Amino acid sequence: MIVTYPFSAVVGLDDLKLALVLNAVSPRVGGVLVRGEKGTAKSTIVRALAAQLPAVAVVSGCRFSCDPDAPDPQCPDGPHQPESALAHRPAALVELPVGASEDRLVGSLDLERALTEGVKAFEPGLLAAAHRGVLYVDEVNLLHDHLVDLLLDAAALGTCYVERESVSVRHAARFLLVGTMNPEEGELRPQLLDRFGLTVEVKASRDPRERAEVVRRRLAYDADPEGFAARWTAEEAALASRIAEARARLGTVRLPDARLRQIATVCAGFEVDGLRADLVTANAAIAHAAWQGRDMVTTEDVRAAARLSLPHRRRRDPFDAPGLDESLLEELLSQAADDDPDDPDGGGQSPREGDGPDDAPDAGDETGPDDRSATAGPADETKNAQDGGEPGDRTRDEPHADGAQDDAAREGQTHKAREDQTRREDQASSTREDEAREASQNASDHDGPEQIAVAGRPYKVPIMKVPGIGDGASGRRSRARTPHGRTTGSRVPGGRLSSVHLTGTLLAAAPYQRERGRSGPGLVIRDGDLREAVREGREGNLVLFVVDASGSMAARKRMTAVKTAVLSLLLDAYQRRDKVGLVTFRGSAAHVALPPTSSVEAGAARLRSLPTGGRTPLAEGLTRAAEVLRVERLRDPARRPLLILVTDGRATSGGDVERAAGLLKGVASVVVDCETGPVRLGLARRLAFQMRAQTVPLDSMADLGALVREYRGDKRDNRPDNRPDDRGGHRAGIRADTADRRDYRKAV
């Protein structure tokens, strides 16, 4: 038997502990998204919490874990009688693997029984198994978008609907949803982020004493799991008891109108989209009050809930850093409290007192909870004496006599808070530009002075696609054979049949009916007749940026335009679900500034800090790009590459450019020509011809009109995919499509 690491023994991570506990108290909070670097105990603490949840009573033999006191009337295994046998089991912890299919998630029809026995047999999926337990999704950002949509819909509705293969099934699916992700491996799109109730950013502690305590406890656990867990039994029992008490108290907690207006003020002040943030914050505040033993929500509950529910909802584009402006939060809370003279608690409680989910020490003991140390976290602090001191006879606020004046004052204060936030963002942007200019002035290189240009505002770029049909990961760029999308044909299944193509199956069986002795109106179908559907959708590609950072690109306005163009292409890669990589060349060598990754944010950060100066080793840059693509082809052969070379084509050092360009023949490529001035040598265009690549002038990257007219008049889409383009080798590799003119939030 595997012994779970105790929840109380986890060092630090107070915000994560609180977020998990609030969801354990009230599933209406909507789950937790845990963002953080690898090795920060994300998986450990989720498994530890599941072990502390109360056991559940289920109808014996029910595959959908129905509650005997309130069985689901539409349970596929029902209806259950009141005298049905009962069984008790621990709360389930179901882990959804990254490679799970839709059938595994929601359940599927047993096709073999359906075809051979003529019965509709439904096999439950992971959502049914997670009912009344915990559904843990590690690396949720690597799941296909449609799977994330399915599990978030089920989590929000508490019900799973399955409509497929003429089977209609509905069953309860209420669970605590926890997703973890490493932002370096790619972000979730904003629509999916918004569906998670709370989010927590976790990082490894930089305190040597706390890090040492983490290692000390882990070594003690690995050496003797049973003994280590036994020393935390009392703390774990107290935690489980407190969760059960908070659950019982949840229905009696009241949310005064003053606190509700405070929640609305905070959400409006942070300009979050929609009203889901308000609902989640309200539910989290109620759960926090129940956790703290209160019967009425206070300002402290609103503060704690907002700190967890708003950070992931305030991002406006994928390059915005997540997080919450604590000073703005306090300003909005105070503003709402000032607007309510009848405020029961006055909004004056200090932040984050009593938030800890348990009273266990966070550090200082390798063997048990009795020895307190100086490294203990906030969970050890004395509970706030004001937690239960709010009068209970004031649940609604009396209207103001001069309501119109107060409304105007509130509107002015909210506008002032937004202006303050905008001013702080502008100051931060100005600081970044000053730092870039300072680095540009102070840095030097043996090939020439370095400069760091600041990128401008990204713009919409033409959509560049890899020709043909691929088999890569789902995305939004190039055509591909995918498990989802429109049906284009049928084929003999290579393994387990997942999606029957009815027409293909019937056509395969029809010629053999006489020899099979068909006598009735139906067809005689054998296993060999079964055909599965072939579907076509979109795939994500590997977009490798190769950027010339030499002295010939170092003119401030020129490099600013280059960085803006690449940043715009990175934004497009984010929207198309691509992996990105960055190779730069300057001086005497080329460098892989960013190995291929799903995190375009990392690419943007490397691009912003990219210095320029020195000679132009163009051949080395092309050679390094070819090597990166060769390695990635071995790692992920199904993901087709798209190379974007940004250069003026001038080579002032290094090897043979023509030979290096030959290494990239056959790779779909685009050359962004950065040459400017009245007299142009056309070197980048010549290089594009050698690479069989498309050429796009830098100064026309943002001008979509000409490209729309050029490529909509191009009838290449009407020719077979494998037919070469005979109208110029330099245009054979890429197609540009500008039909999608939507902005960022609509495009993703």
C-alpha positions in Angstrom: 0.0 0.0 0.0 1.3 3.4 -1.0 1.4 5.9 1.9 0.5 9.4 0.8 2.7 12.3 1.9 0.8 14.2 4.7 -0.8 17.5 3.7 0.2 19.1 7.0 3.8 18.2 6.4 4.1 20.3 3.2 6.4 23.3 3.8 5.1 26.7 2.8 2.7 27.0 -0.2 0.1 28.7 2.0 -1.9 30.2 -0.9 -2.1 26.8 -2.6 -3.2 25.1 0.6 -5.9 27.7 1.1 -7.1 27.4 -2.5 -7.4 23.6 -2.3 -9.1 23.7 1.1 -11.7 26.3 -0.2 -12.6 23.9 -3.0 -12.8 21.0 -0.6 -15.2 23.0 1.5 -17.3 24.2 -1.5 -17.1 22.6 -4.9 -19.0 25.6 -6.2 -15.7 27.6 -6.1 -14.9 25.9 -9.4 -11.5 24.2 -9.1 -7.9 25.3 -8.9 -5.3 26.0 -11.5 -1.8 25.6 -10.1 0.9 27.4 -12.2 4.5 26.9 -11.3 7.9 25.6 -12.1 8.8 22.0 -11.9 9.7 20.4 -8.6 7.4 22.6 -6.4 5.3 19.8 -4.9 2.2 20.5 -7.0 1.3 16.9 -7.5 2.3 15.9 -3.9 -0.1 18.4 -2.2 -3.0 17.5 -4.4 -2.7 13.8 -3.6 -2.3 14.7 0.0 -5.5 16.7 0.1 -7.5 13.8 -1.5 -6.5 11.6 1.4 -8.1 14.1 3.8 -11.5 14.3 2.2 -14.3 12.5 4.1 -15.3 9.0 2.9 -18.4 8.9 0.7 -21.4 6.5 0.9 -22.4 5.1 -2.5 -25.1 2.8 -3.8 -23.5 -0.6 -3.9 -22.7 -1.7 -7.5 -23.4 1.7 -9.0 -20.6 2.5 -11.5 -21.4 6.2 -11.1 -21.0 6.5 -7.3 -24.6 7.7 -6.6 -25.4 9.1 -3.2 -27.8 6.7 -1.5 -29.5 9.7 0.2 -30.1 11.5 -3.1 -29.5 9.1 -6.0 -29.3 10.6 -9.5 -32.7 9.9 -11.1 -31.1 9.6 -14.5 -28.2 7.4 -13.5 -27.5 4.9 -16.3 -27.3 2.2 -13.6 -30.6 3.3 -12.0 -33.2 3.8 -10.9 -31.9 3.0 -7.4 -34.4 1.9 -4.9 -34.4 3.3 -1.3 -33.5 0.0 0.1 -30.5 -0.5 -2.1 -27.4 -1.8 -0.4 -24.8 0.8 0.7 -21.1 0.9 0.6 -18.5 3.3 1.9 -15.3 4.2 0.1 -12.6 6.9 0.2 -13.1 10.0 -1.9 -11.7 9.1 -5.4 -8.6 10.6 -6.8 -8.7 10.3 -10.6 -5.8 11.4 -12.6 -6.3 12.4 -16.3 -3.2 11.6 -18.3 -2.1 14.0 -21.1 -2.6 11.4 -23.8 -6.2 10.5 -22.8 -8.8 10.4 -25.6 -12.3 11.8 -25.5 -13.7 8.3 -25.1 -11.6 7.7 -22.0 -12.7 11.0 -20.5 -16.5 11.0 -21.0 -17.1 7.3 -21.7 -17.9 5.4 -24.9 -20.2 2.9 -26.5 -19.0 -0.7 -26.6 -19.0 -1.0 -30.4 -18.3 -4.7 -30.5 -21.3 -5.5 -28.3 -23.4 -3.1 -30.2 -22.6 -4.7 -33.5 -22.5 -8.3 -32.4 -25.2 -8.5 -29.7 -27.3 -5.5 -30.8 -27.2 -3.8 -27.4 -26.3 -0.3 -26.4 -23.7 -0.8 -23.7 -22.2 2.3 -22.3 -18.8 2.2 -20.6 -18.2 5.1 -18.1 -15.2 7.3 -18.4 -13.0 9.2 -16.0 -15.6 11.9 -15.3 -17.9 9.2 -13.8 -15.0 7.8 -11.8 -14.2 11.2 -10.4 -17.8 11.9 -9.2 -17.7 13.1 -5.5 -13.9 13.0 -5.5 -11.0 14.8 -7.0 -10.1 15.0 -10.7 -6.4 15.8 -11.1 -5.1 17.0 -14.5 -1.3 17.3 -14.6 0.0 19.5 -17.4 -3.5 20.7 -18.3 -2.0 23.1 -20.8 -0.8 20.2 -22.9 -4.2 18.6 -23.2 -6.1 19.1 -26.5 -8.4 22.1 -26.3 -11.6 20.1 -26.8 -10.8 17.8 -23.9 -10.2 20.8 -21.6 -13.6 22.2 -22.8 -15.3 18.9 -22.0 -14.0 18.6 -18.4 -14.5 22.3 -17.6 -18.1 22.0 -18.9 -18.7 19.0 -16.7 -17.1 20.7 -13.7 -19.3 23.8 -14.1 -22.5 21.9 -14.7 -21.9 19.0 -12.3 -23.2 16.8 -15.1 -21.7 14.9 -18.0 -23.6 14.6 -21.2 -22.7 12.0 -23.8 -24.3 12.2 -27.2 -22.6 9.9 -29.7 -23.2 6.8 -31.8 -27.0 7.0 -31.2 -26.4 6.8 -27.5 -27.7 9.5 -25.2 -26.3 9.3 -21.6 -26.4 11.8 -18.8 -24.9 11.2 -15.4 -23.7 13.3 -12.4 -20.1 14.5 -12.4 -19.4 16.7 -9.4 -15.8 16.8 -8.4 -13.0 19.0 -7.2 -11.0 19.9 -10.3 -7.3 20.6 -9.9 -5.1 21.4 -12.9 -1.4 22.0 -12.8 0.8 23.5 -15.5 4.3 24.8 -16.1 4.0 28.1 -18.0 7.3 27.4 -19.7 5.6 24.6 -21.7 2.8 26.9 -23.0 -0.3 28.8 -21.7 -3.9 28.0 -21.7 -6.1 30.3 -23.8 -8.0 32.9 -21.8 -11.4 31.3 -22.3 -10.1 28.2 -20.6 -8.3 30.1 -17.9 -11.5 31.9 -17.0 -13.3 28.5 -16.4 -11.0 27.7 -13.5 -12.3 29.2 -10.3 -9.0 30.0 -8.5 -5.4 30.1 -9.6 -2.2 30.0 -7.6 1.4 30.7 -8.7 3.9 28.6 -6.9 7.7 29.0 -6.8 10.4 27.3 -4.9 11.4 29.2 -1.7 14.7 31.2 -1.9 15.1 30.9 1.9 17.9 28.4 2.6 16.4 27.3 5.9 13.0 26.5 4.3 14.6 24.7 1.4 16.7 22.6 3.8 13.5 21.7 5.8 11.8 20.6 2.6 14.6 18.3 1.8 14.9 17.1 5.4 11.2 16.1 5.5 11.3 14.5 2.1 14.3 12.3 3.0 12.6 11.3 6.2 9.4 10.3 4.3 11.4 8.3 1.6 13.3 6.4 4.3 10.2 5.4 6.3 6.8 6.5 4.8 4.6 4.8 7.4 6.6 6.2 10.3 6.7 9.7 8.9 3.0 9.7 8.2 2.3 8.4 11.7 4.0 11.4 13.3 1.5 13.7 11.5 -1.6 11.7 12.3 -3.0 14.3 14.8 -2.5 17.2 12.4 -4.1 15.3 9.6 -7.1 14.3 11.7 -7.6 17.9 12.8 -7.5 19.1 9.2 -10.0 16.5 8.1 -12.3 17.4 11.0 -12.1 21.1 10.2 -12.9 20.5 6.5 -16.0 18.5 7.6 -17.1 21.2 10.0 -16.7 23.9 7.4 -18.8 21.9 4.9 -21.5 21.6 7.5 -21.4 25.3 8.2 -21.4 26.4 4.6 -25.1 26.5 4.2 -25.5 28.9 7.1 -23.0 31.5 6.0 -24.6 34.8 4.9 -23.2 37.2 2.3 -24.3 40.8 3.2 -25.1 43.3 0.5 -22.2 45.4 1.6 -19.8 42.6 0.9 -21.5 41.8 -2.4 -21.0 45.4 -3.5 -17.4 45.2 -2.4 -16.9 42.1 -4.6 -18.5 43.9 -7.5 -16.3 47.0 -7.0 -13.2 44.9 -7.0 -14.0 43.0 -10.1 -15.1 46.1 -11.9 -12.0 47.9 -10.8 -9.8 45.2 -12.3 -11.8 45.3 -15.5 -12.3 41.6 -15.7 -14.5 40.2 -18.6 -17.9 38.9 -17.8 -19.4 38.1 -14.4 -17.9 34.7 -13.7 -15.2 36.5 -11.6 -17.9 38.0 -9.4 -19.6 34.6 -8.9 -16.4 32.8 -8.1 -15.2 35.5 -5.7 -18.5 35.4 -3.9 -18.5 31.6 -3.6 -14.9 31.6 -2.5 -15.5 34.3 0.1 -18.4 32.2 1.5 -16.2 29.1 1.7 -13.5 31.1 3.4 -15.9 32.4 6.0 -17.0 28.8 6.7 -13.4 27.7 6.9 -12.7 30.4 9.5 -15.7 29.5 11.6 -17.8 32.6 10.7 -21.5 32.8 9.9 -21.1 36.0 7.9 -18.7 37.1 5.1 -16.3 39.8 6.1 -13.9 42.1 4.2 -11.1 39.7 5.0 -13.0 36.9 3.3 -13.4 39.0 0.2 -9.8 40.0 0.2 -8.6 36.3 0.5 -11.0 35.2 -2.3 -10.1 38.0 -4.7 -6.4 37.3 -4.3 -7.1 33.8 -5.7 -9.9 34.4 -8.2 -8.7 37.4 -10.1 -5.0 37.0 -11.2 -5.7 34.8 -14.2 -8.7 36.9 -15.3 -7.0 40.3 -15.7 -4.6 39.3 -18.6 -5.3 41.2 -21.8 -2.9 39.4 -24.1 -0.6 36.4 -23.9 2.5 38.5 -23.1 1.0 40.1 -20.0 2.5 38.7 -16.8 0.0 37.0 -14.5 -0.6 38.4 -11.1 -2.6 40.9 -9.1 -1.8 44.5 -8.1 -2.1 44.2 -4.3 -2.1 48.0 -3.8 -5.0 48.4 -6.3 -6.9 45.6 -4.5 -6.5 47.3 -1.2 -7.5 50.6 -2.7 -10.7 49.1 -4.2 -11.6 47.3 -0.9 -11.1 50.6 1.0 -13.2 52.5 -1.6 -16.1 50.1 -1.3 -15.9 50.2 2.5 -15.9 54.0 2.4 -19.0 54.0 0.2 -20.8 52.0 2.9 -21.2 53.9 6.2 -23.2 51.0 7.6 -20.4 48.5 6.8 -20.5 46.0 9.7 -16.8 45.3 9.8 -15.5 48.5 8.3 -13.1 46.7 6.0 -10.3 47.2 8.5 -9.0 43.7 9.1 -5.4 43.1 8.2 -4.8 41.0 5.2 -4.0 37.3 5.2 -4.4 36.6 8.9 -5.9 33.2 9.7 -5.8 32.1 6.0 -3.7 29.0 6.6 -5.6 25.7 6.1 -4.1 24.0 9.1 -2.1 24.7 12.3 0.8 22.5 11.3 4.3 24.0 11.2 5.7 24.9 7.8 9.3 24.2 8.7 11.7 23.3 11.5 11.1 19.6 12.2 12.2 16.6 10.3 10.2 14.1 12.4 7.0 15.6 13.6 4.8 18.6 14.3 5.6 19.3 17.9 8.8 21.3 17.4 8.1 24.8 16.1 10.9 26.7 14.3 11.5 30.2 13.1 10.8 29.1 9.6 7.2 28.3 10.2 4.8 29.9 7.7 1.7 32.0 8.2 -0.3 28.9 9.2 1.3 29.1 12.6 0.2 32.6 13.4 -2.6 33.3 16.0 -6.0 33.6 14.5 -7.3 37.1 14.1 -9.4 38.0 17.2 -11.8 39.9 14.9 -12.7 36.8 12.9 -16.0 36.3 14.7 -16.5 39.8 16.0 -18.9 41.1 13.4 -22.4 41.8 14.6 -25.0 39.4 13.2 -28.0 41.7 13.1 -27.0 43.7 10.1 -27.2 41.8 6.9 -28.5 44.5 4.6 -27.5 48.1 4.1 -29.9 51.0 4.3 -30.1 53.1 1.1 -28.3 56.4 1.2 -30.3 59.5 1.4 -28.3 61.2 -1.4 -27.9 58.1 -3.5 -27.3 59.9 -6.8 -24.4 61.9 -5.3 -22.9 58.7 -3.8 -23.2 56.9 -7.1 -21.3 59.7 -8.8 -18.7 59.7 -6.1 -18.2 55.9 -6.4 -18.0 56.2 -10.2 -15.3 58.9 -9.9 -13.3 56.9 -7.4 -13.5 53.8 -9.6 -12.3 55.9 -12.6 -9.4 57.2 -10.4 -8.4 53.7 -9.5 -8.4 52.6 -13.1 -6.3 55.7 -14.0 -3.9 54.8 -11.2 -3.5 51.3 -12.5 -2.9 52.6 -16.1 -0.3 55.0 -14.7 1.5 52.2 -12.9 1.6 50.1 -16.1 2.9 53.0 -18.1 5.6 53.6 -15.5 6.6 49.9 -15.6 6.8 50.0 -19.4 8.9 53.2 -19.2 11.2 51.5 -16.8 11.7 48.6 -19.1 12.6 51.0 -22.0 15.0 52.9 -19.7 16.7 49.6 -18.7 17.0 48.6 -22.4 18.6 51.9 -23.3 20.9 51.7 -20.3 22.0 48.2 -21.3 22.5 49.4 -24.9 24.8 52.2 -23.7 26.8 50.1 -21.3 27.2 46.8 -23.2 30.0 46.2 -25.7 31.2 43.3 -27.9 34.5 42.5 -29.5 32.8 42.8 -32.9 31.2 46.1 -32.2 28.9 47.9 -29.8 25.7 46.2 -28.7 22.3 47.8 -28.8 19.0 46.7 -27.4 16.0 48.1 -29.3 12.5 48.1 -27.7 9.7 46.3 -29.7 6.6 48.2 -30.6 3.0 47.2 -30.4 2.2 43.8 -32.1 0.0 43.8 -35.2 -2.0 41.3 -37.2 0.2 39.3 -39.6 -0.7 37.1 -42.6 -1.4 33.5 -41.6 1.4 31.3 -43.0 0.7 27.6 -43.5 2.7 24.5 -44.3 1.5 23.0 -47.5 0.0 19.4 -47.7 -1.7 17.5 -44.9 0.1 16.5 -41.8 -0.5 14.3 -38.8 0.7 16.6 -36.0 -0.7 17.8 -32.8 -4.0 19.7 -32.9 -3.7 23.4 -33.6 -5.0 26.2 -35.8 -2.4 26.6 -38.5 -2.0 23.9 -41.2 -4.3 21.2 -42.5 -3.9 17.8 -40.9 -5.5 14.4 -40.2 -6.8 14.8 -36.6 -9.2 12.8 -34.3 -11.6 15.8 -34.6 -12.8 17.8 -37.5 -14.8 17.3 -40.7 -15.0 13.7 -42.0 -13.2 13.3 -45.3 -13.3 9.5 -45.8 -12.9 6.1 -44.1 -10.1 3.5 -43.6 -9.5 0.2 -42.0 -8.8 0.7 -38.3 -5.2 0.2 -37.3 -6.1 -0.6 -33.6 -9.1 -0.2 -31.4 -12.0 1.2 -33.3 -12.8 4.6 -32.0 -15.2 6.2 -34.5 -17.3 4.1 -36.9 -17.8 5.4 -40.4 -21.2 4.0 -41.1 -21.2 4.5 -44.8 -17.8 3.0 -45.3 -18.7 0.0 -43.1 -21.9 -0.6 -45.1 -20.1 -0.3 -48.5 -17.4 -2.7 -47.3 -20.0 -5.3 -46.3 -22.4 -4.9 -49.2 -20.6 -7.0 -51.9 -20.4 -10.1 -49.7 -24.1 -10.4 -48.6 -24.9 -13.3 -51.0 -22.0 -15.5 -50.0 -22.7 -14.8 -46.3 -26.2 -16.1 -46.7 -28.2 -13.0 -46.1 -31.9 -13.8 -45.8 -33.5 -10.8 -44.0 -33.7 -7.0 -44.7 -30.5 -6.3 -42.7 -26.9 -6.6 -43.7 -24.6 -9.3 -42.4 -21.5 -7.4 -41.0 -18.3 -9.0 -40.0 -15.4 -7.5 -38.0 -13.4 -7.0 -41.2 -16.1 -4.7 -42.6 -15.7 -2.1 -39.9 -14.3 1.2 -41.1 -13.3 4.2 -39.0 -13.7 7.8 -40.0 -10.9 9.9 -41.4 -11.2 13.4 -40.2 -9.4 16.6 -41.2 -8.7 19.5 -39.0 -5.8 21.8 -38.2 -2.5 21.1 -36.7 0.1 23.2 -34.7 3.5 23.5 -36.3 7.0 24.1 -35.0 7.8 27.7 -35.9 11.5 28.4 -35.7 12.5 32.0 -35.8 16.0 32.7 -37.1 16.9 36.4 -36.4 19.8 38.4 -37.8 21.1 40.3 -34.8 24.3 41.7 -36.4 25.4 45.3 -36.7 23.8 45.8 -40.1 20.4 45.4 -38.2 21.4 47.6 -35.3 19.9 50.9 -36.5 17.4 51.7 -33.7 14.3 52.2 -35.9 15.2 49.2 -38.0 15.7 46.7 -35.1 12.5 48.1 -33.5 10.6 47.2 -36.6 12.2 43.8 -36.7 11.4 43.0 -33.0 7.8 44.3 -33.5 7.4 42.0 -36.6 8.8 38.9 -34.7 6.7 39.7 -31.7 3.6 39.9 -34.0 4.6 36.5 -35.4 5.0 35.1 -31.9 1.5 36.3 -31.1 0.2 34.5 -34.2 2.0 31.4 -33.1 0.3 31.6 -29.7 -3.1 31.8 -31.4 -2.3 28.9 -33.7 -1.1 26.6 -30.9 2.4 26.3 -32.3 5.7 25.4 -30.7 8.3 28.1 -31.1 12.1 28.3 -31.1 14.5 31.2 -31.6 18.0 31.1 -33.2 20.0 34.3 -33.4 23.3 35.0 -35.2 25.8 37.8 -34.7 29.5 38.3 -34.3 31.1 35.0 -35.2 28.5 32.4 -34.2 24.8 31.5 -34.0 23.1 30.7 -30.8 19.9 28.9 -29.8 18.3 31.6 -27.7 15.2 29.5 -27.1 15.0 25.8 -27.7 11.6 24.7 -29.2 8.9 25.1 -26.6 5.2 25.7 -26.3 5.8 28.9 -24.3 5.6 31.9 -26.6 6.0 34.0 -23.5 9.5 32.7 -23.1 10.2 33.6 -26.7 8.9 37.1 -26.3 11.1 37.6 -23.2 14.2 36.4 -25.0 13.4 38.6 -28.0 12.9 41.8 -25.9 16.4 41.3 -24.3 18.1 40.5 -27.6 21.1 42.7 -28.3 22.4 43.6 -31.7 25.9 44.4 -33.1 28.9 42.8 -34.7 29.4 40.9 -38.0 26.8 38.8 -39.9 27.6 35.0 -39.8 24.6 34.2 -42.0 25.8 30.7 -42.9 26.2 29.8 -39.3 22.7 30.9 -38.5 21.2 28.8 -41.3 23.4 25.8 -40.3 22.3 26.0 -36.6 18.7 26.3 -37.7 19.0 23.1 -39.8 20.5 21.3 -36.8 17.7 22.4 -34.5 15.1 21.2 -37.0 16.9 17.9 -37.4 16.9 17.2 -33.7 13.2 18.2 -33.4 12.3 16.0 -36.3 13.6 13.0 -34.3 11.8 14.1 -31.1 8.5 14.9 -32.7 8.3 13.6 -36.2 4.6 14.4 -36.6 5.0 18.1 -36.0 5.9 19.8 -39.3 8.3 22.8 -39.2 7.9 26.3 -40.4 11.1 28.4 -40.6 10.9 32.2 -40.5 14.2 33.9 -41.3 14.5 37.6 -40.5 17.5 39.2 -42.2 18.7 41.7 -44.8 20.7 38.9 -46.6 24.1 40.4 -46.1 26.8 38.0 -44.9 30.0 39.6 -43.6 31.6 36.6 -42.0 31.3 32.8 -41.7 31.0 30.0 -44.3 29.3 29.5 -47.6 25.7 30.9 -47.5 24.5 29.0 -50.6 25.6 25.6 -49.1 24.0 26.4 -45.8 20.7 27.4 -47.6 20.8 24.1 -49.3 20.4 22.4 -46.0 17.0 23.9 -45.6 15.6 23.0 -49.0 12.3 21.1 -48.4 11.5 23.0 -45.2 8.6 25.4 -45.5 10.2 28.8 -45.0 9.5 32.5 -45.1 12.3 35.1 -45.5 11.4 38.5 -43.9 13.4 40.9 -46.0 14.8 43.7 -43.7 16.7 45.6 -46.4 15.8 49.3 -46.5 16.8 52.4 -48.4 16.4 53.6 -51.9 19.1 51.3 -53.3 18.5 47.6 -52.5 20.7 44.7 -53.4 18.0 42.1 -53.2 20.2 39.6 -51.2 17.4 38.4 -49.0 15.2 37.7 -52.0 18.0 35.8 -53.7 18.5 33.8 -50.5 14.8 33.0 -50.4 15.0 31.6 -54.0 17.9 29.3 -52.9 15.8 28.1 -50.0 12.6 27.8 -52.0 11.0 30.2 -49.6 8.5 33.0 -49.7 9.7 36.5 -49.3 7.9 39.1 -47.3 9.3 42.7 -47.0 9.6 43.9 -43.5 7.9 47.3 -44.2 4.8 45.5 -45.6 4.3 43.0 -42.8 1.5 45.0 -41.3 -0.1 45.8 -44.7 -2.5 42.9 -45.2 -4.4 44.4 -48.1 -1.9 43.6 -50.8 -1.4 40.1 -49.5 -5.2 39.4 -49.3 -5.6 40.4 -52.9 -2.5 38.4 -54.1 -3.3 35.2 -52.3 -7.1 35.2 -52.7 -6.5 35.5 -56.4 -4.1 32.5 -56.1 -6.1 29.3 -56.9 -3.6 27.0 -55.3 -6.2 25.7 -52.8 -8.1 24.2 -55.7 -5.1 22.0 -56.7 -4.2 18.7 -55.0 -2.1 19.3 -51.9 1.0 17.4 -53.2 1.1 19.2 -56.5 4.1 21.7 -56.6 3.6 25.3 -57.3 5.0 25.9 -60.8 4.8 29.7 -60.7 8.1 30.3 -58.8 10.2 28.3 -56.4 10.5 31.2 -54.0 6.7 31.0 -53.4 6.3 27.2 -53.2 6.6 26.7 -49.5 4.0 28.8 -47.8 0.4 30.0 -48.3 -0.8 33.2 -46.7 -4.4 33.5 -45.6 -5.8 36.7 -44.1 -9.4 35.7 -43.8 -9.2 35.8 -40.0 -9.0 39.5 -39.1 -10.3 39.1 -35.5 -8.4 40.5 -32.6 -6.5 38.6 -30.0 -9.4 37.7 -27.6 -11.6 36.6 -30.4 -8.9 34.8 -32.4 -7.9 32.5 -29.5 
